[in-house]
């Protein structure tokens, strides 16, 4: 692959721009098989028109490598207009070049091993309270409950507040999330218009929290405390406006995508009782009774494989947008400057040249003796890749593993019959009917009474 040939000598990728102005945006948002259908028809690179821009969709490990290794040379991060506005220009997700690298380094303090170790006891306490609540409920629609759980964790660990004590904050956040990936029509009754209003109220609340915390400069037990004290290489701290945007992005990332990942894990385990039984046997064999630590979690080798496979089969993020800042060639096609490029996580994870029977839930594919994902770089990218790989991936894996370990060793759940389990893909994958389950405490042999 080179970039020496000109636009005139190379064709554009195959595909269709769809309707005037809106292109194929509505199909992209509503059709869960949008990329699959076009991949089958056109191949691993094709053109479309999304969110007001000509877009090239690029699928596969080689495409991912090309995009990630040409960051800031041919490609720069971009987002749909609705996402840009709602995340804010001060968000790490929007920043590029040197400022992105500086801010990434500064924000990474929130996810260092020492910080993660400090989060586990708070996280586990919240997990236990929700598991007990769900046991008392018996039958429940789990996905909305999981959203409440992850939002509670994010609020407590990122800004030190108790979301359960401020239900309005959670309601605003739900309104905000609904508008992140929408057509940006700014009217009071549209999803985007309502999300904009919610953003303003959320930022006001975050500012109030920040100002209170600035009066307690030695409190650094959560992410906000660390960020208030953090300084970049030049000794500069985050401005109030940027801090607000960064906190809002942390709350979104620690809530929306994690809910999707945990819900998918719970669904897949319910559908595969043999895998659940193996994961439970590992917990029983390890026999941890005390609060779990990072060292305990490292010993859960099978659970690690299960989580990796859940993230492969139903990745919480479908892909990522880049802006083409310099025209280039890929696979004998020309990609013009000014277009968007969209790499595909979900389709990459379905590559039959990498993964054996990719539609199957098979944790052992990640076992050291198989390690299918290592056949080609960038073939397993649930957290993206390159210099913009998800900064919070270790936090996400920690929360998933801590949640799953406590759930598996103490509780059981079964799917309520006749519900629609098809995935709605936007803003993140979640079951159509909200994952309805019967939930109860696991009765161990030692607990069972004679004659029962």
ZIGI-V742414 format. One record per residue. N is the residue number from 1. RES is the residue in one letter. PSI is psi in whole degrees, 0 to 359 (none if undefined). OMEGA is omega in degrees with one decimal (999 if undefined). Layout:
N_RES_PSI_OMEGA + N_RES_PSI_OMEGA
This chain:
1_X_130_177.0 + 2_X_177_177.1 + 3_X_28_-174.9 + 4_X_331_-178.3 + 5_X_157_-172.5 + 6_X_169_178.2 + 7_X_324_-175.9 + 8_X_330_-173.3 + 9_X_355_-177.7 + 10_X_143_177.4 + 11_X_159_168.6 + 12_X_158_176.9 + 13_X_154_175.7 + 14_X_167_177.7 + 15_X_190_-177.9 + 16_X_142_176.1 + 17_X_351_177.5 + 18_X_215_-175.0 + 19_X_157_173.5 + 20_X_146_175.3 + 21_X_297_-174.0 + 22_X_346_177.7 + 23_X_232_179.0 + 24_X_23_-174.7 + 25_X_316_-176.3 + 26_X_317_177.1 + 27_X_320_-179.8 + 28_X_319_-177.8 + 29_X_330_-171.5 + 30_X_333_-174.1 + 31_X_111_-177.0 + 32_X_339_-179.3 + 33_X_20_-177.8 + 34_X_305_-176.7 + 35_X_322_-178.3 + 36_X_314_-178.4 + 37_X_316_-177.1 + 38_X_328_175.1 + 39_X_316_179.7 + 40_X_323_-175.4 + 41_X_318_-170.4 + 42_X_341_-175.3 + 43_X_194_-169.4 + 44_X_358_173.4 + 45_X_127_-179.6 + 46_X_160_-179.1 + 47_X_152_174.6 + 48_X_192_178.7 + 49_X_111_-174.0 + 50_X_138_174.8 + 51_X_42_173.4 + 52_X_13_-175.5 + 53_X_140_169.0 + 54_X_136_-173.2 + 55_X_137_172.1 + 56_X_126_177.4 + 57_X_129_-174.1 + 58_X_127_-170.9 + 59_X_135_173.1 + 60_X_164_-176.2 + 61_X_320_-178.0 + 62_X_321_177.0 + 63_X_318_178.3 + 64_X_315_179.2 + 65_X_317_-179.6 + 66_X_315_179.6 + 67_X_311_-173.6 + 68_X_326_-177.7 + 69_X_352_176.8 + 70_X_20_176.0 + 71_X_131_179.8 + 72_X_1_173.8 + 73_X_301_175.3 + 74_X_339_-174.3 + 75_X_146_174.7 + 76_X_145_-176.1 + 77_X_141_172.6 + 78_X_168_-179.9 + 79_X_160_169.6 + 80_X_151_-174.7 + 81_X_320_-179.2 + 82_X_319_-178.7 + 83_X_318_178.3 + 84_X_310_-175.8 + 85_X_317_-173.1 + 86_X_328_175.2 + 87_X_325_176.8 + 88_X_148_-176.3 + 89_X_339_178.7 + 90_X_0_-178.8 + 91_X_142_176.4 + 92_X_327_-178.8 + 93_X_335_-177.1 + 94_X_341_-171.6 + 95_X_149_-178.0 + 96_X_169_172.3 + 97_X_220_-173.9 + 98_X_320_-179.1 + 99_X_323_177.4 + 100_X_315_-179.3 + 101_X_319_178.6 + 102_X_314_-177.6 + 103_X_324_178.6 + 104_X_317_179.1 + 105_X_319_-179.1 + 106_X_313_-178.0 + 107_X_339_-178.6 + 108_X_340_178.5 + 109_X_331_-179.5 + 110_X_336_-173.3 + 111_X_18_175.8 + 112_X_154_-179.0 + 113_X_321_179.9 + 114_X_319_178.2 + 115_X_316_-179.9 + 116_X_318_179.0 + 117_X_325_179.3 + 118_X_341_-178.4 + 119_X_339_-165.9 + 120_X_318_-175.9 + 121_X_319_177.1 + 122_X_316_-179.9 + 123_X_315_-177.3 + 124_X_324_177.1 + 125_X_317_178.6 + 126_X_320_177.5 + 127_X_311_-178.0 + 128_X_319_-178.2 + 129_X_322_179.2 + 130_X_320_178.6 + 131_X_319_178.0 + 132_X_321_177.6 + 133_X_316_-178.0 + 134_X_327_176.0 + 135_X_318_179.2 + 136_X_327_178.8 + 137_X_325_178.0 + 138_X_285_175.6 + 139_X_131_-176.0 + 140_X_161_168.9 + 141_X_111_-162.4 + 142_X_322_-172.4 + 143_X_311_176.9 + 144_X_326_177.4 + 145_X_321_177.0 + 146_X_326_175.6 + 147_X_317_178.2 + 148_X_317_-179.3 + 149_X_308_-176.5 + 150_X_328_177.9 + 151_X_321_175.8 + 152_X_314_179.6 + 153_X_312_-178.3 + 154_X_315_-179.6 + 155_X_316_-176.7 + 156_X_316_-174.0 + 157_X_335_-177.7 + 158_X_323_-178.4 + 159_X_3_173.8 + 160_X_23_-179.9 + 161_X_159_179.8 + 162_X_105_-176.5 + 163_X_331_-179.3 + 164_X_336_179.7 + 165_X_350_-179.1 + 166_X_79_-175.9 + 167_X_332_-179.6 + 168_X_324_178.9 + 169_X_316_178.1 + 170_X_320_178.6 + 171_X_319_177.0 + 172_X_320_-177.6 + 173_X_322_176.3 + 174_X_316_177.9 + 175_X_318_-179.9 + 176_X_311_-177.2 + 177_X_327_-177.9 + 178_X_337_-175.9 + 179_X_356_-171.2 + 180_X_323_-179.3 + 181_X_74_-177.4 + 182_X_170_172.6 + 183_X_124_-169.1 + 184_X_66_174.6 + 185_X_114_-171.8 + 186_X_77_174.9 + 187_X_152_-171.8 + 188_X_331_-174.2 + 189_X_355_178.9 + 190_X_160_177.2 + 191_X_320_-179.1 + 192_X_317_179.4 + 193_X_317_179.0 + 194_X_322_179.5 + 195_X_323_177.5 + 196_X_316_177.3 + 197_X_316_179.6 + 198_X_320_179.5 + 199_X_314_-178.8 + 200_X_318_-179.7 + 201_X_323_177.5 + 202_X_317_179.7 + 203_X_323_177.7 + 204_X_319_179.4 + 205_X_317_178.9 + 206_X_319_179.0 + 207_X_320_178.1 + 208_X_317_178.9 + 209_X_316_-178.8 + 210_X_314_-177.8 + 211_X_323_176.1 + 212_X_318_-176.8 + 213_X_332_177.9 + 214_X_341_175.8 + 215_X_352_179.2 + 216_X_67_-170.2 + 217_X_343_-177.1 + 218_X_2_-179.0 + 219_X_107_-177.8 + 220_X_33_-178.2 + 221_X_352_177.9 + 222_X_179_-175.9 + 223_X_319_-178.8 + 224_X_318_178.1 + 225_X_320_177.9 + 226_X_319_-177.8 + 227_X_325_179.3 + 228_X_330_-179.6 + 229_X_347_-174.2 + 230_X_143_175.9 + 231_X_144_176.4 + 232_X_186_-175.3 + 233_X_336_179.6 + 234_X_4_179.1 + 235_X_10_-178.0 + 236_X_143_175.6 + 237_X_171_177.7 + 238_X_138_173.8 + 239_X_162_-179.9 + 240_X_316_-177.7 + 241_X_317_-180.0 + 242_X_321_179.3 + 243_X_318_179.1 + 244_X_315_178.9 + 245_X_319_-179.3 + 246_X_319_178.7 + 247_X_318_179.1 + 248_X_319_178.2 + 249_X_318_177.1 + 250_X_317_179.8 + 251_X_318_178.9 + 252_X_310_-176.8 + 253_X_323_-178.3 + 254_X_2_-176.0 + 255_X_299_-171.6 + 256_X_303_-175.4 + 257_X_325_179.6 + 258_X_323_176.8 + 259_X_314_179.5 + 260_X_313_-177.5 + 261_X_317_-178.9 + 262_X_319_178.6 + 263_X_319_178.7 + 264_X_319_178.5 + 265_X_314_-179.7 + 266_X_320_178.4 + 267_X_311_-177.1 + 268_X_321_178.4 + 269_X_322_177.4 + 270_X_327_-178.9 + 271_X_346_-177.6 + 272_X_76_-174.9 + 273_X_333_178.9 + 274_X_321_178.3 + 275_X_320_176.2 + 276_X_318_-179.3 + 277_X_320_178.7 + 278_X_319_178.2 + 279_X_322_179.6 + 280_X_322_178.2 + 281_X_322_177.3 + 282_X_317_179.0 + 283_X_318_-179.8 + 284_X_323_179.6 + 285_X_320_178.2 + 286_X_321_170.8 + 287_X_29_179.4 + 288_X_128_179.1 + 289_X_332_-177.0 + 290_X_179_175.8 + 291_X_140_-175.5 + 292_X_144_177.8 + 293_X_174_176.6 + 294_X_324_179.3 + 295_X_321_176.0 + 296_X_313_-175.7 + 297_X_326_-180.0 + 298_X_337_-178.3 + 299_X_352_-177.3 + 300_X_73_-172.6 + 301_X_318_-178.7 + 302_X_319_178.4 + 303_X_324_176.0 + 304_X_316_178.9 + 305_X_319_-179.6 + 306_X_315_-179.4 + 307_X_317_178.1 + 308_X_317_-178.4 + 309_X_323_176.0 + 310_X_319_179.0 + 311_X_333_175.3 + 312_X_312_-172.7 + 313_X_320_178.3 + 314_X_75_-179.7 + 315_X_136_-177.1 + 316_X_341_175.8 + 317_X_129_-174.7 + 318_X_335_-177.2 + 319_X_193_-179.2 + 320_X_144_-179.4 + 321_X_143_169.7 + 322_X_150_171.3 + 323_X_137_177.6 + 324_X_107_-177.0 + 325_X_348_174.3 + 326_X_124_-178.4 + 327_X_146_-176.1 + 328_X_169_178.3 + 329_X_138_170.3 + 330_X_127_178.6 + 331_X_44_175.7 + 332_X_15_175.2 + 333_X_150_177.1 + 334_X_133_177.6 + 335_X_109_-172.3 + 336_X_150_171.9 + 337_X_142_178.7 + 338_X_343_175.6 + 339_X_167_166.7 + 340_X_149_170.8 + 341_X_138_-178.2 + 342_X_113_175.5 + 343_X_151_-171.0 + 344_X_114_178.3 + 345_X_311_-175.3 + 346_X_312_-179.2 + 347_X_325_175.9 + 348_X_319_-178.2 + 349_X_354_178.7 + 350_X_11_-175.1 + 351_X_115_-177.1 + 352_X_345_176.2 + 353_X_346_179.3 + 354_X_312_-171.4 + 355_X_127_176.4 + 356_X_126_-178.7 + 357_X_67_-170.5 + 358_X_342_178.8 + 359_X_349_-178.6 + 360_X_147_174.6 + 361_X_101_-172.6 + 362_X_88_-177.9 + 363_X_329_-175.2 + 364_X_348_177.7 + 365_X_339_179.9 + 366_X_359_178.5 + 367_X_150_-175.1 + 368_X_325_-177.0 + 369_X_342_177.8 + 370_X_301_176.5 + 371_X_56_-176.1 + 372_X_327_-175.8 + 373_X_344_-177.2 + 374_X_2_179.6 + 375_X_328_-178.5 + 376_X_135_178.3 + 377_X_146_176.4 + 378_X_24_175.6 + 379_X_349_175.5 + 380_X_105_-171.8 + 381_X_52_-179.7 + 382_X_338_179.5 + 383_X_23_-177.2 + 384_X_203_-178.4 + 385_X_177_179.6 + 386_X_204_-175.5 + 387_X_351_177.9 + 388_X_19_175.6 + 389_X_145_-175.7 + 390_X_122_-177.8 + 391_X_330_-175.5 + 392_X_21_-174.1 + 393_X_324_179.4 + 394_X_326_174.7 + 395_X_315_-179.1 + 396_X_315_-179.6 + 397_X_323_176.9 + 398_X_311_-177.4 + 399_X_319_178.3 + 400_X_316_-175.5 + 401_X_319_179.3 + 402_X_317_178.4 + 403_X_310_-176.3 + 404_X_318_-179.0 + 405_X_313_179.7 + 406_X_321_179.3 + 407_X_309_-172.3 + 408_X_321_-173.4 + 409_X_345_-175.0 + 410_X_346_-172.5 + 411_X_160_172.6 + 412_X_155_-177.6 + 413_X_148_176.3 + 414_X_150_-178.0 + 415_X_135_173.6 + 416_X_133_-177.4 + 417_X_161_171.9 + 418_X_33_173.0 + 419_X_157_179.5 + 420_X_112_-178.0 + 421_X_7_175.4 + 422_X_144_-176.0 + 423_X_128_164.2 + 424_X_128_-167.9 + 425_X_342_-175.4 + 426_X_135_1.4 + 427_X_335_173.8 + 428_X_155_-176.0 + 429_X_133_175.4 + 430_X_147_-176.7 + 431_X_141_-174.4 + 432_X_314_-176.9 + 433_X_14_172.0 + 434_X_10_177.3 + 435_X_80_179.6 + 436_X_127_-176.0 + 437_X_158_166.1 + 438_X_126_-168.9 + 439_X_131_-179.4 + 440_X_161_177.1 + 441_X_143_179.6 + 442_X_128_178.2 + 443_X_113_179.5 + 444_X_166_179.8 + 445_X_322_-178.0 + 446_X_336_-179.2 + 447_X_333_-174.5 + 448_X_136_-179.9 + 449_X_147_177.8 + 450_X_138_178.0 + 451_X_351_179.7 + 452_X_none_999
